[in-house]
Amino acid sequence: MKTKRCSKCTRELPLSEFGKRSASKDGLNYKCKTCCRTYGKAYRQSDHGKAIQIKYLQSEKGKAVCRKYQQSVEGKAACARASKKYQQSPEGKRTITQRRRLKLFAKLKFWPGK
């Protein structure tokens, strides 16, 4: 079984623990998958990573990816979970009550303050 040393954590790991990278001689990344994952997570939580993510989501490509995800089965389930979680939060309960009140006012054709 062939192994390779991770340059970040310096552990000797099997080749299956390294991602692909065509620019390197052996065709594998120089950091193991675990180290890459921890780096990516830390970067996404940084201010710069968040700014890049927002910029991407506002681009046409990002919007198209979001629309495609929301139409998938997995995306619909995630949206339902997020909606349910929001509705159970204090802000969500407040907005739901406000929406119900507005619907009621619209049916009665009565607006408070007039």
Summary of the structure (lengths in Angstrom):
residues: 114
radius of gyration: 24.0
end to end distance: 79.9
largest distance: 79.9
contacts: 237
relative contact order: 0.06
helix: 66%
strand: 12%
